[in-house]
Every structure is written in structure tokens, then in C-alpha cells.
Amino acid sequence: MSGGGEHSASGPAGFAQSFFVCLLSVLSVVNKGSASGYSPAAAAEIISRFQEYLRIDTAQPNPRYGEAADFIISQAKSLSLEAQTIEFVKGKPLVLLKWPGKDPPLPSILLNSHTDVVPSEPHKWSHPPFGAQLDHTTGNIYARGSQDMKCVGLQYLEAIRSLKDSGFRPIRTVYLSFVPDEEIGGQDGAEKFANSDIFREMNVGVVLDEGLASPTGNYRAFYGERSPWWLVIKAIGAPGHGAKLYDNTAMENLFKSIESIRRFRAAQFDLVKAGLKAEGEVISVNMVFLRAGTPSPNGFVMNLQPSEAEAGFDVRVPPTADQASLERQIAEEWAPASRNMTFEFRVKVSIHDKFGKPALTATDSSNIWWTLFEEAIKVAKEKLGKPEIFPASTDARYFRERGLTAIGFSPMANTPVLLHDHNEFLNKDEYLKGVGVYESIIMAYTSFVDHMRDDVSKAEL
């Protein structure tokens, strides 16, 4: 498992613990820790900036990336952060911000977020999806992207604003990346970024990316994720009269495949229902399209059995799965050539990192970045649940594939999971509390210096 970090001779956990004793006094001064720590005027300004970002329609397939980039750069200027816009693909800007640290050779911190959101069905919402309306009775802010994940991108900036106002200066450099196209796979955004010379020169030590809301009082954190395998299975057979019974028709073979997949899905789902595994620990399979039949002006020809039929499946594979076994099952049971069937992957993301190991971030004392993260949550007086494998996919995978520590985290407790759903919302107090949590994390990461470094650097804590 990937870990990374500068470990002390006496163990990273022990050194991190003593480090936090020193850091606590500083955090008590600058870390708000809760929504009540802000004056009404300051809280209103923070929420207003969030609403402004939410109102920019960056929904796929036609996101207004230019407007989002202009807004982010305007915020960077107000914070005196270095900013540049990069287009690995024309028309898809990636905004990269930099808060220089006092010790540039130290591995840097990357705070990643994506600017695009999924489409919405406005007539099924109680509030306009891009209105960012605040319900003054409940305190909920309704908007597409309020959870996924414009909240996180702005919380990073607000945390830095607060830290700068307090006079805090980071030892490690902090980068913030606002990337395009995460909702359609990230190939033109985070993937190209993670494989670029620009990224290599940043000397990143740890990456924070998105997580999920938690319906309970405990935050959720993710150390891995399921990789998408978008599978299309095709069956062929001789066409025939609609009344004729014969073996190995295209539709018959396809439905045998679908039934085999349905049984596999049910067995995986039973493990989740029984509480034996979390959702992110099983292989999920869901049929997303079914295509067959001979078109006619009125629909389909009803007295002709088709010679081809195909179905598409969204398969999500955890990094702990036996990839070879699953590939054999697809070839031998789900789409066997003996039944005139073929298959192809429209998308097949690796479940391993560049070292051939499962693309997982270590969540124990071997990983100083995880230890610092856990302690920062405690310092902010919040609670963290058991680390999880993300049930879907995020841009974090592109960084884990490079062997980096990447933690998925969105500070949203006591909040229903509404990403991609109608009436997506985030409560304003939960949003404000999350800003304070990021202050704690950013301080912890940027203030930590390995004890083997010179005494001058350590004195600057």
C-alpha cells in the first residue's frame, strides 16, 4: 500500500503525537472549529461566496468552465495566491493556485477539487439547481454541486483566507487544483495533470480530494476507491421469424448472460445487506442499457427476431478484488465465445498503482500523512468514522496510481448523501464548520517537519 512521508527513527506516530502537543496552542488561536466561531457578518460573506460559485452552471455536457475559472482566479487574487490557468485540452481550463511555503524543498500539499457537476432535472427540484437558494428556516443551501464538490473547493480557499488573516505562514507549499471533467472520467483533467511535467515539478507529498456526506455525526474518509469497468456484451445469432423456436438466438444468449450477471450482483449485494462488507468492498454490477430489435417507422418489427443484441454494464471493482478471476468470469461465464458472444470494455481503469500493488492509501501509523489527518480532525473537535473504500470513482485514483497518499474527504456530517440526486443541499452551518476543519488539516500538514531536518525549520513551528 502506498504511504509516503518523512518517517522519524522513533516512528512517525510517536513523533506526530509530540508535534501535535506543540501545534495545539496555535490551533486554539486560529482554528474556528465550528460555525459559531464566525461573526454574523463574516459568516454571511463566506456563504455569499459559496453561493456565487454554485450559481455558475458547470453542468456536463456544456460546463461554463471559463466563468468558473474567472471566479476562482478572482478569489486567488483576493488572497494573494499565485495563479495559473492550464489547458491540457483546449476549452477545458485547469486552475492551479499556489501558497508558497517557507521551506520549498519539502514535499508539498495538493488540495484537489473539480469544477464540473452532473446535469439536473430542474422540474424535479423544489429550488432551481443553480439558484443556490438559502432556506432561512433550515439553513440548507440548495444547488447542484453543493455536495459534489464545489463546497470543498471553496472551503479550501476560505480556510486559507482565515489562516492568512491570523498571520499563519506554511512551512510546506500548498497547491490548490480546480480540475475539469471529473464527472465524465477526468481523462482531460486530473489524469493529464497527474501525468504532466507540471505535476512532477510540484513535488507533491499528499493529496486531498472529495469524499461523501455522512448521515451520522462522524466524518467519512476514503483510502481507496472502486475502479470503473464499463462493459458492453454483444450476442449474435441467425435472424428468424418471430414465431419460430430455435436455439442460440441473439436475445436468448444475451438473456443467459444477463441472468448470470444478475446472480453475481445479488450475491455481492447480499454481503452488503448482511453487514459483512461495506459497499465499497464488493464488486457492483448494474445494467445501464439494453439494445436490440429491428427498427421500423412505428417502433420495432414485431415478427422478426434480431440477429444482434447487446447490453451495457457499469461494473465497479475495488482495489482488493482478484482482477484475474473477474476477467476469467467475464470471458467464460458472462460472455462466452461458445454462445456467439463478445465483450469489450468502453472504460477499464486499473485497480493497481504504478508499482503493481492495490491502489490504496495506508491508514495506519506507517503513513505519517494519515496520522496527521486523524489528529487534525481530533484537534478540530470532530470525529472520524472507520476508513472506507469509496463506492464510486474520483480523481484521487490518478494520484494513487502514482503511488501517492490520497485521502478522499468532504467535511459533511449529519447530512444525507445527495450527490447526483434531486434537491442536493448542504447546510450553511455544516459548511462553515468544514472550513474550520480544513484550517486544522492545512495547519497540520504544512507545519509538520520531519525531526531529522535542521533545528531552524523545527523552530518555525
C-alpha positions as CSV (number, residue, x, y, z in Angstrom):
1,M,0.0,0.0,0.0
2,S,1.2,3.5,-0.8
3,G,2.2,5.6,2.2
4,G,4.9,8.2,1.7
5,G,6.1,10.8,4.1
6,E,9.1,11.5,6.2
7,H,9.3,9.0,9.0
8,S,11.3,9.5,12.1
9,A,13.6,7.0,13.6
10,S,11.4,6.6,16.6
11,G,8.3,6.1,14.4
12,P,6.0,8.5,12.7
13,A,3.1,8.1,15.0
14,G,5.2,8.9,18.1
15,F,6.7,11.9,16.6
16,A,3.4,13.2,15.2
17,Q,1.9,12.9,18.7
18,S,4.6,15.2,20.2
19,F,4.3,17.5,17.2
20,F,0.6,18.0,17.9
21,V,1.2,18.9,21.5
22,C,3.2,21.9,20.1
23,L,0.6,22.7,17.5
24,L,-2.5,22.7,19.7
25,S,-1.7,26.1,21.2
26,V,-1.5,27.6,17.8
27,L,-4.7,25.9,16.6
28,S,-6.6,27.1,19.6
29,V,-6.0,30.7,18.4
30,V,-6.7,30.5,14.7
31,N,-8.9,27.5,14.2
32,K,-12.6,28.3,14.4
33,G,-13.7,24.7,14.7
34,S,-17.4,25.5,14.4
35,A,-19.8,27.7,12.7
36,S,-20.3,29.7,15.9
37,G,-16.7,30.9,15.7
38,Y,-17.6,33.4,12.9
39,S,-19.3,36.7,13.4
40,P,-22.6,37.0,11.6
41,A,-21.1,39.4,9.1
42,A,-18.1,37.1,8.4
43,A,-20.3,34.0,8.1
44,A,-22.6,35.9,5.7
45,E,-19.6,36.8,3.4
46,I,-18.4,33.2,3.4
47,I,-21.8,31.8,2.5
48,S,-22.3,34.5,-0.2
49,R,-19.0,33.5,-1.9
50,F,-20.2,29.8,-1.8
51,Q,-23.5,30.8,-3.4
52,E,-21.8,32.8,-6.1
53,Y,-19.7,29.7,-7.1
54,L,-22.7,27.4,-7.0
55,R,-24.6,29.7,-9.4
56,I,-22.1,29.2,-12.2
57,D,-23.7,26.5,-14.4
58,T,-20.8,24.0,-14.9
59,A,-23.1,21.0,-15.6
60,Q,-22.0,18.5,-18.2
61,P,-22.1,18.3,-21.2
62,N,-21.6,22.0,-21.6
63,P,-20.0,23.4,-18.4
64,R,-19.2,27.1,-18.3
65,Y,-15.6,26.5,-17.3
66,G,-14.5,30.0,-18.3
67,E,-16.8,31.6,-15.8
68,A,-15.7,29.2,-13.0
69,A,-12.1,29.8,-13.8
70,D,-12.5,33.6,-13.7
71,F,-14.3,33.3,-10.3
72,I,-11.6,31.1,-8.8
73,I,-8.8,33.4,-10.1
74,S,-10.6,36.4,-8.6
75,Q,-10.7,34.6,-5.2
76,A,-7.0,33.8,-5.6
77,K,-6.1,37.5,-6.2
78,S,-8.1,38.5,-3.1
79,L,-5.9,36.1,-1.1
80,S,-2.6,37.0,-2.9
81,L,-2.2,33.4,-4.1
82,E,-0.2,32.7,-7.2
83,A,-2.5,31.5,-10.0
84,Q,-2.2,30.0,-13.5
85,T,-4.6,28.5,-15.9
86,I,-3.5,25.4,-17.8
87,E,-5.3,23.8,-20.7
88,F,-4.2,20.3,-21.4
89,V,-7.2,20.2,-23.7
90,K,-8.5,23.4,-25.4
91,G,-11.6,24.8,-23.7
92,K,-11.0,22.8,-20.5
93,P,-9.1,25.0,-18.1
94,L,-7.4,23.7,-15.0
95,V,-6.8,26.4,-12.5
96,L,-3.7,25.9,-10.3
97,L,-3.1,28.1,-7.2
98,K,0.0,28.2,-5.1
99,W,0.6,29.3,-1.5
100,P,4.4,29.2,-1.2
101,G,5.9,27.6,1.9
102,K,8.9,28.8,3.8
103,D,10.8,25.6,3.0
104,P,10.1,24.9,-0.7
105,P,12.2,21.6,-0.9
106,L,9.8,19.9,1.4
107,P,7.1,17.8,-0.3
108,S,4.0,20.0,-1.0
109,I,0.3,19.6,-0.2
110,L,-2.2,19.3,-3.0
111,L,-5.9,20.2,-2.4
112,N,-7.8,19.0,-5.4
113,S,-11.4,19.7,-6.4
114,H,-13.3,19.5,-9.7
115,T,-15.3,22.4,-11.2
116,D,-17.9,20.4,-13.2
117,V,-21.1,19.0,-11.9
118,V,-23.6,16.5,-13.3
119,P,-26.8,17.5,-15.1
120,S,-30.1,18.1,-13.3
121,E,-33.8,17.9,-14.0
122,P,-35.0,21.4,-12.8
123,H,-38.7,20.5,-12.9
124,K,-38.0,17.8,-10.3
125,W,-36.3,20.2,-7.8
126,S,-38.0,22.3,-5.2
127,H,-35.4,25.0,-5.8
128,P,-33.6,26.0,-9.1
129,P,-30.5,23.8,-9.3
130,F,-28.3,26.8,-10.0
131,G,-30.1,29.3,-7.8
132,A,-28.1,28.4,-4.6
133,Q,-31.1,29.4,-2.6
134,L,-30.7,29.5,1.2
135,D,-33.7,28.2,3.2
136,H,-33.6,30.5,6.2
137,T,-35.7,28.1,8.2
138,T,-33.5,25.1,7.9
139,G,-30.2,26.8,6.8
140,N,-29.9,24.5,3.8
141,I,-28.4,25.8,0.6
142,Y,-29.9,24.0,-2.4
143,A,-27.8,23.7,-5.6
144,R,-26.2,21.2,-7.9
145,G,-22.6,20.9,-6.7
146,S,-23.4,21.9,-3.1
147,Q,-22.1,18.4,-2.0
148,D,-20.3,17.3,-5.2
149,M,-18.0,19.1,-4.9
150,K,-18.0,22.9,-5.1
151,C,-18.3,23.0,-1.3
152,V,-14.8,21.5,-0.9
153,G,-13.1,23.8,-3.4
154,L,-14.4,26.9,-1.7
155,Q,-13.8,25.5,1.8
156,Y,-10.1,25.2,0.9
157,L,-10.0,28.8,-0.1
158,E,-11.9,30.0,3.0
159,A,-9.6,28.0,5.3
160,I,-6.6,29.7,3.7
161,R,-8.3,33.1,4.0
162,S,-8.8,32.5,7.7
163,L,-5.2,31.2,8.2
164,K,-3.7,34.2,6.3
165,D,-5.8,36.6,8.4
166,S,-4.4,35.1,11.5
167,G,-0.8,35.6,10.3
168,F,-0.1,31.9,9.8
169,R,2.6,31.1,7.3
170,P,3.0,27.5,6.0
171,I,6.3,25.7,6.0
172,R,5.3,23.4,3.2
173,T,3.9,24.8,-0.1
174,V,0.2,24.4,-0.6
175,Y,-1.3,23.9,-4.1
176,L,-4.9,24.0,-5.0
177,S,-6.1,22.5,-8.3
178,F,-9.5,23.1,-9.7
179,V,-9.8,20.5,-12.5
180,P,-12.3,19.9,-15.3
181,D,-14.3,16.8,-16.4
182,E,-14.2,14.7,-13.3
183,E,-17.9,13.8,-13.8
184,I,-17.1,12.3,-17.2
185,G,-14.0,10.4,-16.2
186,G,-11.3,13.0,-15.7
187,Q,-9.2,11.9,-18.6
188,D,-8.8,15.5,-19.9
189,G,-8.4,16.9,-16.4
190,A,-6.9,15.2,-13.4
191,E,-5.4,12.3,-15.4
192,K,-3.4,14.6,-17.7
193,F,-2.5,16.8,-14.8
194,A,-1.2,13.8,-12.7
195,N,1.0,12.6,-15.6
196,S,2.4,16.1,-16.5
197,D,5.8,17.7,-16.0
198,I,4.0,20.4,-14.2
199,F,2.8,18.0,-11.5
200,R,6.1,16.3,-11.2
201,E,7.8,19.6,-10.5
202,M,5.3,20.3,-7.7
203,N,6.9,17.5,-5.6
204,V,3.5,16.6,-4.0
205,G,3.6,14.5,-0.8
206,V,-0.1,14.1,-0.1
207,V,-3.4,14.8,-2.0
208,L,-6.8,15.6,-0.5
209,D,-9.8,15.1,-2.7
210,E,-13.5,14.6,-2.4
211,G,-15.4,12.2,-0.1
212,L,-19.1,11.7,0.8
213,A,-21.5,13.2,3.2
214,S,-22.2,11.3,6.4
215,P,-25.8,10.9,7.8
216,T,-24.2,10.5,11.2
217,G,-22.1,12.8,13.4
218,N,-18.9,11.1,12.2
219,Y,-17.0,12.3,9.2
220,R,-16.1,9.8,6.4
221,A,-12.7,9.4,4.9
222,F,-11.7,7.2,2.0
223,Y,-8.4,5.5,1.3
224,G,-9.2,3.8,-2.0
225,E,-12.0,3.6,-4.5
226,R,-13.6,1.2,-6.9
227,S,-12.4,1.4,-10.4
228,P,-15.0,1.7,-13.3
229,W,-15.1,-1.1,-15.8
230,W,-17.8,-0.1,-18.3
231,L,-18.6,-3.4,-20.0
232,V,-20.6,-4.0,-23.2
233,I,-21.6,-7.5,-24.1
234,K,-22.8,-8.4,-27.5
235,A,-24.6,-11.5,-28.7
236,I,-25.2,-12.6,-32.3
237,G,-27.4,-15.3,-33.9
238,A,-29.3,-16.1,-37.0
239,P,-32.4,-13.9,-37.5
240,G,-35.7,-15.8,-37.6
241,H,-39.5,-15.4,-37.7
242,G,-41.0,-14.0,-34.5
243,A,-43.0,-17.3,-34.1
244,K,-40.1,-19.7,-34.6
245,L,-38.4,-21.5,-31.7
246,Y,-34.8,-22.3,-32.2
247,D,-31.6,-22.4,-30.1
248,N,-28.9,-19.8,-29.7
249,T,-30.8,-16.7,-30.8
250,A,-29.1,-13.5,-30.0
251,M,-31.7,-12.5,-27.5
252,E,-31.7,-15.9,-25.8
253,N,-27.9,-15.8,-25.4
254,L,-27.9,-12.3,-24.1
255,F,-30.5,-13.1,-21.5
256,K,-28.5,-16.0,-20.3
257,S,-25.6,-13.6,-19.8
258,I,-27.8,-11.1,-18.0
259,E,-29.1,-13.8,-15.7
260,S,-25.6,-14.9,-14.8
261,I,-24.6,-11.3,-14.1
262,R,-27.8,-10.8,-12.0
263,R,-26.9,-13.8,-9.8
264,F,-23.4,-12.4,-9.3
265,R,-24.8,-9.0,-8.4
266,A,-27.3,-10.5,-5.9
267,A,-24.5,-12.4,-4.2
268,Q,-22.4,-9.3,-3.8
269,F,-25.3,-7.2,-2.6
270,D,-26.2,-9.9,0.0
271,L,-22.8,-9.3,1.6
272,V,-23.6,-5.6,2.0
273,K,-27.2,-6.3,3.3
274,A,-25.8,-8.7,5.8
275,G,-23.3,-6.2,7.0
276,L,-20.4,-8.5,6.1
277,K,-18.8,-5.9,3.7
278,A,-19.2,-2.2,3.1
279,E,-20.5,-1.1,-0.3
280,G,-17.0,-0.1,-1.4
281,E,-15.6,-3.5,-0.7
282,V,-17.7,-5.5,-3.1
283,I,-17.9,-5.7,-6.9
284,S,-21.0,-3.9,-8.1
285,V,-22.7,-4.6,-11.4
286,N,-25.6,-2.6,-12.8
287,M,-27.1,-2.9,-16.3
288,V,-27.3,0.6,-17.8
289,F,-28.6,-0.1,-21.3
290,L,-30.2,-2.8,-23.4
291,R,-30.3,-2.6,-27.2
292,A,-31.9,-5.0,-29.7
293,G,-34.6,-5.2,-32.3
294,T,-35.1,-4.2,-35.9
295,P,-36.3,-0.6,-36.1
296,S,-39.5,0.3,-38.0
297,P,-41.3,3.6,-38.6
298,N,-43.7,2.7,-35.7
299,G,-41.0,1.3,-33.3
300,F,-39.7,-2.2,-34.0
301,V,-40.5,-5.0,-36.3
302,M,-42.5,-7.4,-34.2
303,N,-42.3,-10.6,-36.3
304,L,-38.6,-10.7,-36.7
305,Q,-36.1,-12.0,-34.1
306,P,-33.0,-9.8,-34.3
307,S,-29.6,-11.1,-35.3
308,E,-27.8,-8.9,-32.7
309,A,-28.4,-7.8,-29.2
310,E,-26.2,-6.0,-26.7
311,A,-26.3,-4.7,-23.1
312,G,-24.1,-2.3,-21.2
313,F,-23.0,-2.7,-17.5
314,D,-21.4,-0.3,-15.1
315,V,-19.0,-2.6,-13.1
316,R,-17.1,-1.1,-10.2
317,V,-14.1,-3.1,-8.9
318,P,-12.5,-2.5,-5.5
319,P,-8.7,-2.5,-5.3
320,T,-8.8,-5.5,-3.1
321,A,-10.5,-7.7,-5.8
322,D,-8.9,-10.5,-7.7
323,Q,-8.8,-8.9,-11.1
324,A,-7.7,-12.0,-13.0
325,S,-10.5,-14.0,-11.6
326,L,-13.1,-11.4,-12.5
327,E,-11.7,-11.2,-16.1
328,R,-12.0,-15.0,-16.4
329,Q,-15.6,-14.9,-15.2
330,I,-16.5,-12.3,-17.8
331,A,-14.9,-14.3,-20.6
332,E,-16.1,-17.8,-19.5
333,E,-19.5,-17.1,-17.9
334,W,-20.8,-13.7,-18.8
335,A,-19.9,-13.6,-22.5
336,P,-18.5,-17.0,-23.6
337,A,-17.5,-17.2,-27.2
338,S,-19.1,-20.7,-27.3
339,R,-22.5,-18.9,-27.3
340,N,-21.6,-16.5,-30.1
341,M,-20.9,-13.7,-27.6
342,T,-18.2,-11.0,-27.5
343,F,-17.4,-8.2,-25.0
344,E,-15.4,-5.0,-24.8
345,F,-14.6,-2.5,-22.1
346,R,-15.5,1.1,-23.0
347,V,-13.6,2.1,-19.9
348,K,-11.3,-0.1,-17.8
349,V,-9.4,1.7,-15.0
350,S,-6.6,-0.1,-13.3
351,I,-7.1,-1.2,-9.7
352,H,-3.3,-1.1,-9.1
353,D,-0.7,1.6,-8.7
354,K,2.4,2.0,-10.7
355,F,4.2,-0.5,-8.5
356,G,1.6,-3.2,-9.3
357,K,0.1,-3.0,-5.8
358,P,-3.5,-2.3,-4.9
359,A,-4.1,1.4,-5.3
360,L,-4.7,2.0,-1.6
361,T,-3.5,4.7,0.9
362,A,-2.2,3.2,4.2
363,T,-4.4,4.2,7.2
364,D,-2.1,3.2,10.0
365,S,1.0,4.5,11.8
366,S,3.2,3.7,8.8
367,N,1.7,6.7,7.0
368,I,2.6,10.0,8.6
369,W,0.1,11.8,6.3
370,W,-2.8,9.7,7.6
371,T,-1.7,10.1,11.2
372,L,-1.6,13.9,10.8
373,F,-5.0,13.8,9.1
374,E,-6.6,11.8,12.0
375,E,-5.0,14.1,14.6
376,A,-6.1,17.2,12.8
377,I,-9.7,16.0,12.9
378,K,-9.4,15.4,16.7
379,V,-7.9,18.9,17.2
380,A,-10.9,20.4,15.3
381,K,-13.1,18.6,17.9
382,E,-14.7,16.4,15.3
383,K,-15.0,12.6,14.9
384,L,-13.9,10.3,12.1
385,G,-15.5,7.0,11.2
386,K,-13.8,3.9,10.1
387,P,-11.8,4.5,6.8
388,E,-13.6,3.3,3.7
389,I,-13.2,2.4,0.1
390,F,-15.1,4.9,-2.0
391,P,-18.0,3.1,-3.6
392,A,-17.7,5.0,-6.9
393,S,-14.7,6.7,-8.6
394,T,-13.0,10.1,-8.1
395,D,-9.9,11.9,-9.4
396,A,-8.0,10.6,-6.4
397,R,-7.3,7.4,-8.3
398,Y,-5.0,9.2,-10.7
399,F,-2.8,10.3,-7.8
400,R,-2.9,6.9,-6.0
401,E,-1.9,5.3,-9.3
402,R,1.4,7.2,-9.0
403,G,2.0,5.7,-5.5
404,L,0.9,8.9,-3.7
405,T,-1.1,9.2,-0.5
406,A,-4.6,10.4,-1.5
407,I,-7.4,10.9,1.0
408,G,-11.0,11.4,0.0
409,F,-12.7,13.7,2.4
410,S,-15.6,16.1,2.4
411,P,-16.5,17.5,5.9
412,M,-20.3,17.0,5.8
413,A,-21.6,15.3,9.0
414,N,-25.3,14.9,9.8
415,T,-26.1,15.3,6.1
416,P,-27.9,12.9,3.7
417,V,-25.9,11.7,0.7
418,L,-27.4,13.6,-2.2
419,L,-24.7,13.8,-4.8
420,H,-26.3,13.4,-8.3
421,D,-29.7,13.5,-6.7
422,H,-32.6,15.9,-6.9
423,N,-32.6,18.8,-4.3
424,E,-28.9,18.4,-3.5
425,F,-28.1,20.6,-0.5
426,L,-25.6,21.4,2.2
427,N,-26.5,23.2,5.5
428,K,-24.7,26.5,5.9
429,D,-23.6,25.7,9.4
430,E,-22.1,22.4,8.3
431,Y,-20.3,24.2,5.5
432,L,-18.9,26.8,7.9
433,K,-17.8,24.1,10.3
434,G,-16.0,22.3,7.5
435,V,-13.9,25.5,6.8
436,G,-12.6,25.2,10.4
437,V,-11.8,21.5,9.9
438,Y,-9.7,22.3,6.8
439,E,-7.9,25.0,8.7
440,S,-6.8,22.3,11.2
441,I,-5.8,19.9,8.4
442,I,-3.9,22.5,6.4
443,M,-2.1,23.7,9.5
444,A,-1.1,20.2,10.5
445,Y,0.2,19.3,7.1
446,T,2.0,22.5,6.3
447,S,3.6,22.8,9.8
448,F,4.9,19.3,10.1
449,V,8.7,19.0,9.6
450,D,10.5,15.7,10.0
451,H,12.6,15.7,13.1
452,M,15.6,14.8,11.1
453,R,15.5,18.3,9.5
454,D,17.5,21.2,10.8
455,D,16.5,22.9,14.1
456,V,15.8,26.2,12.4
457,S,12.9,24.7,10.4
458,K,11.5,23.0,13.5
459,A,11.7,26.2,15.5
460,E,9.4,27.9,13.0
461,L,6.5,25.7,14.1
